[in-house]
Amino acid sequence: MVPYAVSVVFGSILLCLLIFADYIRKYDTDSFQRIIFLAVLEFTFAAIIMDFMFFLLEGIPGTVIRILFHVSIVLYYFCQVVSYYLVCIFIDYITFGNKARTKRLLIIAVSIQIIHAGLLLINTSTGFYFYLTPDNVFFYGELYIIRLILSYLPAVFTIIEIISALRHFKKSQAGMILFFSILISLGSIMDIVLKTASLIWPFFSAALLYVYFFIIKTDSRIDSLTGIGNRYSLNEFIDKLSRSNIKQSYSIMMIDVDRFKDINDTLGHAEGDNALRDLAAIIKSNIRNSDFAARYGGDEFVLATRTDNDITRITARIQEALDEQNKKNIRPYKIRISYGYDTFDTNSGQSIESFFAHIDSLMYKKKDEQRRCTDTSGG
């Protein structure tokens, strides 16, 4: 059994270490996402190590071995369930991108883990969860089903909720979630049917590796300053529109921060960066997952949505959010924007380059109008 455990577990341990060693050096990513994913790796690694200890210690007589064996099982069950919950929370955050929602889920998860830790301590004297024979052989207790419920019920709810919302996600995001769910489900079924969690770790590690590749691929398309799409993602989007053989209609908008140079020159580039972050966050919070937003360069942003999603309503929401922030005086300046937008039809013969030049000119026309109004009013 030990050689089998080594072959199954060692590869999973090595994979977790390689992912951790590379990801720990990445700082140009979502910091909240980074914390959760690193926690997933750490608790998964600890659970696999404790599972390996299980195979090494079971059946070896002795009081000291008995203590070590019991401690390793307790830590294993605790870390295993924590890693499952963190994975569900991580997938939920990737899916919905709502930090407040994720924090609420974390509070619920921590509360459940405190209860679980209490049950593991009670099990020491009752053996309802698991027990050891005098010769240190492991057996499941009568209420072993508690572990299965604690481990997999949250995952079931998470998968159901995500699948019900798949139509709102981008294809790449939906594909990642479905593939990850399939891998975890296969490993979980083996765990439940065969009652040996060792078989889940290859599936679990493969799922983490797949998610890691997804993160790396996603991060390469994200502007490190603002957290929305970068020029690379914009070029991909433009290329997609240019090559489309199906007629589709998009409302595309160019957005620019008014008097951005004044903010940089007067208050410094740090405040200029804050202005860009604030505007990007407002844009991101007022569009759908199926919409596209990216930093075009400098203080210019691009927003694109299907024409059936009225872009004037999106613009109104963005302007309302900006006005609300300006009223709060969070920054020592007011963020004001100019924008220009029009409708682009794929497969229409118009080049996307000429269209971008068109909406860029509309944006600067509006900027000049607003500047003249401001100068006239003395604002």
N, C-alpha and C positions, 0 to 999 in steps of 0.2 A: 504493500500500500504506500510506503514511503517513497519509492521511486516514482510511482504514479503521481503522488502529491507534488514531488519536485518538478516533474515535467509539466504539470498543469499550472502550478502556482508560480514557478520561477519566471516563466515568460511574462506572466501578468505583472509581477513585481518589477521586472526590467522595463516593461513598457511604461508603467506608471512613473518610474524614475526618470526615464528619458523625456517624457512629456513634461514632468515637473521641472527638470533641469533647464529645458528650453523656455518654458513659459514663465518661469520665475524672473527671467531677464527681460521680459516684455513689459514695458511701461507705457507704450503708445497704444493702449487699449482702454476700454471702459473699466475704470477702477473698481466699481461695484461688482461687475461681472468677473473681474480678475480675482477678487477676494473669494467669491463663491466657488469659482472653478478650482482655485488652489486648495480650498477647504475640502472639496470633493476628492481631489487627488490625495490629500493627506490622510483623510479618514479611510479612503479605499485602500491605500497602502498599509495603514495600520491593521485594517481588518484582514487583509491577505496574509500579513505576517503572523497575526494571531491564529488564523486558520492553519497556517503551516506548522505553528507550534503545537496545535491540536494533534496533528499526525505524528509529530516527533515524540510527544509525551504520553499519548494514550497507551495504556497497558503496561507502563513501566511502574513497578512497585516503589513504595517509599512515601513517607510523610511530606518531605520537602517537594517531591515531584507532584504529589497530590495538590499541594497549595499552588504551585506554579501552574499546574494544569487547570485548576479551577479558575484562577485569576485570568489565564489566557482565554478561557471560554467566555467569561464575563466581559472582558474587553473586546473579544471578537464580536459577540452579539451586540454590544453597545455600538461599536464602530461601524458594524455592518448596517444596522438600522439607520444610524446617523448619515452614512454615505448615501443610502437609498433616498432619504428625505432631502438631502442636499442636491442630489441629482434632479429630483422632481422640481425643487425650487429653482435650480439653475435653468432647466428647460422652460419653466414658466416665465422666467425673466427674459430669456431669449425670445420666447414666443410673443409676450405682450409688452416687454420693454417698459414696464411700470414699476419704478423703484418703490413707491409707496405700497403697492400691492405685494411686492416681494418681501418687504420688511414685515408686513402683517403676517405673511405665511411663515417667515422665520420665527416670529414670536410664538405662533401656534406650534411649530415644529420643536422649538426649545422646550415649551411646556410639556409636550408629549414625551420628549427624551428624558425630562426630569422624572416623569412618572415611570418610564421604562427603566431608568436607573434604579428607582426604588423597588420595582418588581424583581430586578436582578439581585438586589441585596436581600430581599425577602426570600428568594429562591434558595439562598445559601443554607437556610435552616429547614425549608419545606420541601424542596425538590420538585415543585409543581411544573417548573419550566424545563429543567434537566437535572440529572443527578449522576454521581459517580459511584461505582461499586468499590468495595474495599481494595480490589486490585487495579483501581484507576481505569476502569472501562466506562465510557460515556454511554448514557441512555437518555432518550427523550422522556420528559415527564408527561403526566396526563393532560396538562394544559399547554402543550407545546404549540398548539394552534395560535396562542397569543402572539408568538413571534411572527407567524405567517401574516396575521392580521396587521400587526404593527408595521411589518416590512412592506406589504404590498397593497394595502388598501389605499394609501395616499397616491400610489402610482396609478392605480385603476382610475381614481377620480381625475388625476392630472391628464391621463391619456384621453379619457372621455371628453373632458373640457377642451383639450387641444384639437381633437378630431372634429368636434362640433364647430370649431372656429377656423378650420383650415381654409375655407373659401376666402378669408380675409388676409391670408398670408401670401407672400411672394413664393414663387415656385421653388426656388432654392431653399428657402426657409422651411416650407412644408415638407420637401423631400428629406431634409436633414432630420426633422422631428419624427417623420414616419419611420425612416430607417433606424434611427436610434431606438424608437419604441419597439420595433421588431426584434432587435438584438437583445434588449433588456427583457422582453417578454419570453424569448426562447430560453434565456438563462434562468429566468424565474420559474418557468414551467419545470425545468430539470430540477431546480432546487426543491420545489414543492412535491413533485412526483417521486424523485429518488431520495429526497431528504439528505442531500449532500450539497452544501453551498459551494464547494470547491468548483463545481462545474459552471457556476455562474460567472466566475472571475474572468475566464477567457472572453466571454460575451461582453461582460461589463467593461473590460479593458479595451476591447475592440470598439465598443460604443464610445468610450472616452476619446480614443484616438480619432475616430471619425468626427466627433464634435470639435476636437482640437484643430483638425484640418479645416473644418468649417469656420472656426474662429479666425485662424490665420488668413484664410481666403477673404473673410468679411473685413478684417482689419486692414487688408491691403487696399480696400475700397473706401476706407473711412478717413476723413480729414482729422489729423491728430489734435488740432487746436479746437475745432468746433464740434466734433463728434458726429457730423453728418457726412454725406458722400464727398469724396475728393474729386480732383480733376480726372483721375484714372476712371472712377466710376461714371463720371459724366461722359467721358469718351466712349465707354462701353455702351452707355445708354444711347448716345448719338449714333454709334455704329449700328446698334440694333434697329433704330428707326430708319436709318439709311438703307439697310438691307431687307427691310420688311416687304414682302410681296402681298401682304394682306392690307387692305385699306383700313387704317385706324386713325382716329381723330384725337389729338391731344391739345390741351390748353397749356402753353408753356410761358412761364413768366421769368423775367430777369429782375432781380432786386438789388438795390445798391444803398449803402448807408450814406446819408447826407452829411456833408462836412466831416467826413471821417478823418481827413488829413488834419483838421483843426484839433480833433481829439488827441491824435498821436503827437502833434507838435506842442500842444498846450499841457496835456496831462501825462504824456509818455505812452510808449508802446504797450505797456502792461494794461493800461485802461483801454487802449484800442483793441487789444485782444479780448478784454472783458466784453466790449461792445459786440464783437463778432460772436462770442460764445452766447451772449444773451439773445441775440437775434436768431442764431441757429437753433437754440433751444425752443424759442417761440415758434419758429417755422415747423420744427419737428413735432411739437405738441399739437399742432393745428392741422396736420395732414393725416391721411390714412396710410396704413401699411402698404397699400398698393400704389400710393403716389411716390413720386421721385423728388428728392431734394439733394442738392450738392453745392459745395462752395466752388464757384467758377474761377475765382482768383482774387486776391486782395480782399476788398470789401464787397464783392459781388457774389450773389447766390442765384441759383437756377432752381425753379420749382416746376414740376410737370405733373399733370393729372389728366385722366380721360375727360373729354368734354362733357360727358353726362354728369360729372361731379363739378358743379358750378364753381369756377375759379373765383368769381366775384365774392362768393360766400367765404371761401378760404381767405381771400385778401382781407375781407372785413374782420374775420376772426383774428388774423395776424395783427391788423391795425389796432383792434380793440385790446389785445393782449399787450401790445407796445404802449398804448395810452395808459393802461392800468399800471404797468411797471414804471413809466415816467412819473405818474402821480405819486408813487411811493418814494421817489427820490433815492432809489437804491444806489444810483451812480451819480457822480458830480456833473452829469450832463444828461440831456434828453436824446434818446435814440429816435431818429426820424429816418424814414426811408423813401426812396423813389422806385417806381417799378414800371415795367412795360410788358404787355402780354398780348398774345394773339393765338389763333388756332393753326395748328400744323397737321396736315393730312399726309400720312405715309402713302407711298406709291402714287403721288400726285404730280411728280416731275419737278417739284421745287426742292432744291438742295437744302439740307439742314443747316449748312454754313450760312447761306443767304438768309435763311429764316432767323438765325441767331443775330445776324447783323441787323435785321429788321427790328426785332424786339429790343435790341440794345439801343437803337436810335430812338425808339418810343420811350424807353426808360430815361434817356438823357433829355429828351424833350420835356418830359414831366418834371425832371429835376430842375431844368431851367425855369419852367413855369413856377415851381415852388420857390425857387431862389428869388425870382422877381417879386413874388407876393410877399416874401419875408422882408426883402429890402424896402418895399413900398410901405409895409406896415411898421417897419423899424424893429421887427422881432429878431 
